[in-house]
Amino acid sequence: DAGITQSPRYKITETGRQVTLMCHQTWSHSYMFWYRQDLGHGLRLIYYSAAADITDKGEVPDGYVVSRSKTENFPLTLESATRSQTSVYFCASSDPGGNQPQHFGDGTRLSIL
Amino acid sequence: QQQVKQSPQSLIVQKGGIPIINCAYENTAFDYFPWYQQFPGKGPALLIAIRPDVSEKKEGRFTISFNKSAKQFSLHIMDSQPGDSATYFCAASTSNFGNEKLTFGTGTRLTIIP
């Protein structure tokens, strides 16, 4: 089925550990995005990518790393997790153009102890 | 800096009532204003969107009203149903290529009571 898949759905880890969240889309959308959702803050953009090997920072990029070697995959890595990175993370994809709908995955709930 | 301010944070409405969610923006370059609907455990999904060349857009029971001079837009849900209970996010962007980032409001948790 076409769509956007995030894995894992739930993750618990400890401070200082490295953790990678995966995102895979089957639409061949050129744009992909990573957001974090926190109460009172809505959705905040972490990183986005316009195409394979092209990435750029969003509003809250500190402590995160992304890569995009293939159009369909856009992993997000927390190199040394901190408690402040406990959140729900959403991946999205879209066609080019600022008025194109973004299609979201169902999120990864990450807890850092 | 919050470029899109959304209110209220939460809203409880009786079935059949008309919940109204308001958003205000600062950046006059914004020219595309979508609303996203999010159910628990799911990602947001596009509900309805408007461009500033019209003052109102309707899709089924959902209506966006837009006031360009006041830099405000709002979502109205007619004949609301318990199934409309969700979190709603307004957003804004510029619609030209190379500006695909959306700026989201902080969300409104809507509960429709039977």
Interface residues (C-beta under 8 A of the other chain):
Chain A: I4 Y31 F33 G40 H41 G42 L43 R44 L45 Y48 A50 G58 F90 A92 S94 P96 G97 G98 N99 Q100 P101 Q102 H103 F104 G105 D106 G107
Chain B: Q6 Q9 Y32 P34 G41 K42 G43 P44 A45 L46 A49 R51 F89 S93 T94 S95 N96 F97 N99 E100 K101 L102 F104 G105 T106 G107
